[in-house]
């Protein structure tokens, strides 16, 4: 999707809902911005997540890494602090 946006009165860039939806940008999500002469690039930062205690359990709120189960178990078994 391609769109043309205009700076508002406070020199801010406002992205339309359709543009945010097409890019997969969620409400309140942080964006990484890089600048070059005549160009701005916005990139969605990955959801880092955090550990939250729910009752007696601790759960991860972020995305689950795509590591195969066997490899993840092996990493945990050999983990040292």
Phi, psi and omega in degrees: 000139178235139179213156174250128179241157182240144175294143177276187184297337179261016180062035177257153176261127179248124179264132181292162180298320180297320179293317178297319180295317180296328180272352180075029180271123180269161179298130177078003182286143180278144178240142175267129183244131173234147184235143173221164181305117178078011185212136170239136179239124177255130177232139179284126176281142180293151178286111183288325180075176178201166178268127182237136178273124177236102185069235179269352184258153172250131182235154179266130183264347182273186178290148178275130180296154183272034178283135176300148185302316182299318180292320179296318179296318179297319179297316181294321181296329183254017182286134176230144177271000000 
